[in-house]
């Protein structure tokens, strides 16, 4: 299903939720929220959809809010909050936005980064030293986030950071790099896309090298009541099965 069609499934979110939840809240108040650009399958600016956008939309709709997603380059996401251009932001990118009047909510999604290799390589990756002599292709900014693992690879000239994460999957499958560093859901999304395009996909192995911290991905709201309403809606999404259904909408094989 294309992202444009997925949006249609969300047109009447209140029909999927208890009537009291939708009626008791903000009576259709619009909430402007900053999201990062180009993060398939989490954000699709063209259709205002994606896993992360959909989770926020439905969690906020539970209390009657209408989400207005605004998309920015990542560096501008916290800045948009500080300048008052938005009422909330998907993340603070490591900057304490409580100093700018922000109230932190519960994590809506978790970016779970792993190292991925072809199963046929039989690589064992358990510590940074295991990357010696291996090439890694990653998302931009990975070196800054994981310096203990990637600095030696970078110094050896074996690290490449790119925005095009579909290319990460392609180059791994063709043996041009030994490892991909990617979020699990992002890698799966692009793998499914390439399979539909006729690409041959080989079995892969995931190497867990870090523990994702939910506090790294908390949204920030200008209004504490909106934050509380969002948290309540998010709890409903998870307990009702809607949260899992949103992920499956984008990642089902």
N, C-alpha and C positions, 0 to 999 in steps of 0.2 A: 504494500500500500504506500502511495506517495504521500509526502508530508502535507500537500494541499488537501488530500482527502481525509487525512487524520484530523485536521482541524474541524471538519464537519462533525466528527464524533463528539466534539467538546462544546458544540453550540449551545446545548441546554444542560450544563453541568448540574443545575439544581434538581433536574429530574432524576439524577442518579443518587441524590443525597436525601437524608431525612428532611422533611419540610421545615421542622423547627430550626434546623441549622441555617437554612437559607433565609428564613423570615426574621430571625432574631438578631441579625447582624447589622451590617452597614448600609442596607437598603440601596445597593447598586453603586456605592461610592467607587469612583475610579482610583486605582492605585498605580502610579507610574513607577516602574522598576527597571533598574539598569541590569543588562545582561551582556556577557561577552559575545563578540562576533565569531562566526565560523568555528563552532564547536560541535559538529555532527557526532553523535545523534542527540546531543544535549540542547543545542540551540540552532534553529534555522531562521535567520532574520527575515528571509523572503516571505515565509508563511507564518511567522510569529508562532512557531511550534517547536517541538523537540522535547526530550525527556524532562529536562529541567524546567523549561517554560510551562509545560503541561502540568507538572507537579505543583508549581506555584499557582497556576491558574485555578486548578481544582481545589487546592487547599484554601485559597483565599475565597473562592466562590462558596465554600461551605458556610461562611459567615456573611455572604452577600456582597463581597467586593468584586469589582471588575478589573482584571489585570490589564494594564497597558504596558507591554514590554517595549523597552527602548534599548537599542543595541549599540555598543561602543567597542572600540579597541580596548583590550584588557587594561592597559595602563590608565585609561580614562574612567573606568568603572567606579573606583572610589572617589575620584575627583567630581564626578557627576553628582554624587551624594553630598559632598562637602559644599558644592556651589548651589545646592538647592534645586538642581534640574530634575531630580527624581525624589520620590518619597521613600524608596527602598532600593537596595542593591543585593544582587545574588551572593556577593562575597566582598570581603575587605582587602583581599590580596595581601594580607599580612600587615595592613595598616590599622591601627586602633581607631575605629570610627566612633567609639563612645565619646571621644573628645570633641567630636563634631555633632553631638546630640543623638548618636545612634543607639538603638536598642537591639541587642543580638537575639536572633531566633534560633530554633533548632535546625540542624542541617537537613536540607531537602534532598540532596544527592551527595554521593561520596565518589570522588575520583580515586580509583583504586589502581595505582600504577604498578606494573610488573615488567620484568624482562622476559621477552618471548623469543624462542629459538625454534628452528626446525627440529622435529622429533628425531629425525634421522641423524642429526649431529651428536646426539647423546651427551649434550653439555651438562655439566654440574656447576651451578652458580650458587654459592652459599656465602661468599665474602668478596669484598672489592678486589682482592688479589686474583680471584678467579677470572676476572675480565682481562688479565694480561694477555696481550697478543690478539685480542678479539676486537672486531669493529662493531660499533653501536650506532644505530640511527634512532633519533628521538624527536619529540616535540620541542619547539623553541622554548628555552628557559629551563630545560631539564638540568643542565650543568649547574645553574644557580641553585636549584632546589635540592640536588643530590650531589654535592661536591665531593664527598668522601668516596663515592662510587665512580664518578665520572671524570674527576680532575685528572687522574693518571691516564685515562683513555684519551682525554682531550690533549694532554701534553704529548702523547704518542702519535697524535694526528689521526686517530681512529674514531673520532666522534663527529657525527654530522647531525645538526639540528635543523629541521624543516617544519613548515606549517602544513604541508600537504600530507596528511596522515594516511590517505589512500596509497600514496607512493611508498610509505613505510611498508605496507603489506606487500605490495608488488615486489619491491626490492628484496625483501626477506625471502619470498617464495622463489625468486630467481637466483638466490645465493649470493647477492652482491654485498650483503652485510651478514654478520654472524647473529646479531641480536637487534630486536626492536624494543625500545622502552616506550610503553604506551599504557593508557588506561584500558582496563579489560573491555569495557563496554564499547569504547571507541574502536578498538582493534576488531572486535566482533562485528560491529556495524559495517566497517569498510570491507571486512572479509566477505560478509553477505552480499554487499553491493558488487564486489568484483566477481563473485560466483555467478550472480545473475547476469553479468556481462560476458560470461563464458571463460573467465580465468580459471586455471587449474590451481586449487588450493591444497597444499600438503599439510599433514598433521603437524601440530606445533606443541611445544612444551612451555608452560608458564613457570617462571622462576620468581618466587616471592622474595623481595629483597628489602621491603620496608613495610611498616604498618600504617595504613591510612588513618589520619587523625580527623574525626568529624569536626573538631573545632577549627580546622583549617578552611572549612567550607561553609561557615555559618552565614546566613543572610543578615542584613542590617536594616532596621526599620526606623523611621523618624518618630513614629508614634508607638508608645509602649502598648496601647490597647490593640493596635493593628498587629503588633508582634504576637500578643497573646492569642488573638483570634486566628492568626496564621498557624501557630503551634497547635491549637485545638483542631484545626482543619487537617493538618498534617497527620496528627494522631488518628483521625478518622480514616484518612486515605490508607494508612498502613493496616489498621485493624479490619477494614472492610474488604481488602484485597484490591482496591483501585490502584494503589501504589505499584503493586506487582504487575497489574494489567497495563499500566503506562509503559513500563520497561519492556514488556513483551510485545507491545504494539510496534516498537521500533527494532527489537532484537530477535524476534522469532525467526527461525530459519526457514 
